[in-house]
Amino acid sequence: MDKIIIENLSLIYSDGAESLKNVSLNIPVNTITVLFGPAGGGKSTLLRVINRLNDLADVTQISGNVLLADNTLKFTNVLDPQLDVIALRRRVGMVFARPIVLPLSIHDNLTYGLEMAGENDKMRLNEAVERSLQQAALWDEVKDRLDDPAADLSGGQQQRLCLARSLAFEPEVILLDEPTSGLDPISTGKVESSLQELKKLYTIVLVPHSVQQAARTADFAAFFLQGEMIEYGPGETIFINPRDERTTSYIEGRFG
Amino acid sequence: MIREFLSKPSSRYSIQRLGFVMLTLIAVITVVPIIAIIVHIFMQGMAAISWEFLTSFPRDGMQAGGIFPAIVGTFFLTLGTAILSIPISIGAAIYLAEYAPDNRWTRAIRIAIINLAGIPSVVYGLFGLGLFVIFLNIGTSIFAGCLTLSIMTLPIFISTSEGALKSVPHSFRVVSISLGATRWQTIRRIVLPQALPGILTGVILGLERAVGETAPILFTAAAFFLPQLPNSPFDPTMALPYHLFVISTQVPGMPIDMQYGTALVLLTFIIGMNILATIIRSRARARRQW
């Protein structure tokens, strides 16, 4: 079953840079789909289309369709100008490349999304805190100091907090934009193994920070080059037996 | 020749030393007048300071007694100005920093604010006289004085508040929005609390200017001498800067220590506010998390 269907998506920024050229792909539910390729390929842009975070950027032209399915297979048109984007962002969580914790306590970082949505039941908020920290493999490290400023955590902990924060309001999709680019190998390993657990509950779209990470994590992989999607398929196919010459060169490290 | 001279290490070091000495000297020179003024006023004015001076009315054609009504007047003028201008300027700053698109209209607003900051204070005084005292028929009063001082302090408040809001990292806003917060929730919960110390510092520095100004209240609020305290915001009042002007230039035979005593009280007001601003700023910096 497909969670996200992207059809003929093109996007041009107001400075004239064409960021996505006629991209089409279907992202299956409960998988990790990896968008990889050299910088400037349009991977981050595509992520930010899915939760409409591109609304904050200067996008002049966007065409095509992005559809998000719910559990009853009802599709929402993500690009609909009338869409309730706040509701969309509660269905699609996001983790950024740098761990950006809000200037609040650990606890309040996690409950922020829920509280903004109007949830103020203390019990339910606390449940969400524990559940999301468990899912991000951070609970044991911070359970005794939830009221400390989140900025006191180490970089790796902060990034797992950001992951937990996006899980706290139980979205359907999680977008991760190079979530481990600033982390040490141990923290990276923790995040990657969390993702393997999380895909049972969520649909994950990941922009990895290296080809190796792409190969380790991908159920499905899409190779992006200068705004074009060159190739898309199951991870084994793409990383072991790619069809396109350019994909092969990139994976083998001949450019990038 | 010159190149040879410059490339000799020993001469380059002596040039550096010379430059360093010059810069230190210049830095010292800028501090000297401030310290001189404070010390001078303190030495001359300390003799006049007494409980009676601070808490009683002027007597004997102002040549004796105290400056109590002027202290009270300045306090209420400052308070009123703060109450009137803080909400307006924070609102304007939020609009400019968070919502305003970059177009001709908002550029015009910004230019207007910058120009407002450059207008001489006596012009504000005349404007206040024309608009508030006469046209709106408020009369010479604390209220009219506060309105005039508010317009004068608005540009300082708005530009420092806007600066404080813009210094909050953009990434906080992006993250907050990505978590499903609205723009207003983002401002209310994240941006404003982080910017508040900066805003408060600006507000205090702006109010300092309002405390010390004579010209804007000259035609709108201040009285030469009043035998009682104002009863309402619609009464005129005595005020420290104007009182200082009066006893220094308008009253013959004033004891000099009373003039300096008044200046000392005014200066203490301003230095006190400055210290408050510094404390707020340094506390906030210690708490800041980016």
Interface residues (C-beta under 8 A of the other chain):
Chain A: N51 L53 L56 I86 A87 R89 R90 G93 M94 F96 R98 I100 V101 L102 P103 Y112 G113 M116 A117 P149 A150 A151 R165 S166 F169
Chain B: P169 S171 F172 R173 V174 V175 S176 I177 S178 L179 G180 A181 T182 Q185 R189 I190 P193 Q194 R288 Q289 W290
